[in-house]
Amino acid sequence: MTSESLGISFFASSEKRRAATLMNKYLIVGIGGFVGAIVRFWLGAYVGDRMGTRFPYGTFIINCTGSFLVGFIITVLAERTHWSPNWRYLIPIGFIGAYTTFSTFEYETFRSIQDGELLMAGLNVILSVAVGFIAVWLGVITGRLIS
């Protein structure tokens, strides 16, 4: 074998490893997203069945718990550097990304305004943003306390 052919095979296998690593990241995000979407759907239906749907309680609870989880998980993962970086793809990007429902929040707020429920729409926006921010903050604090 010549040194030239060795160089070519090294770069070819290096490209294959890079492609496999990239596909692995997408697979991990997809698995997290699959589970997060199912949990979101189940929890939204569960809360809606118990609390009604005049105010979007399910979406509100999902957004607030998702905000807490993203603050908590990112803090824990940042401070526990011995964990695999794949956890960042699985939990905050995959699971929490599919679990939170910001687009649903926006649509439900829009529908409330269309239905003339301005108080409910305003309440949804103010509570979701304020409580969501507080939930992220509490998640960070909790993550720091256990790290």
Secondary structure, 3 states (H helix, E strand, C coil): CCHHHHHHHHHHHHHHHHHHHHHHHHHHHHHHHHHHHHHHHHHHHHHHHHHCCCCCHHHHHHHHHHHHHHHHHHHHHHHCCCCCCHHHHHHHHHHHHHHCCHHHHHHHHHHHHHCCCHHHHHHHHHHHHHHHHHHHHHHHHHHHHHC
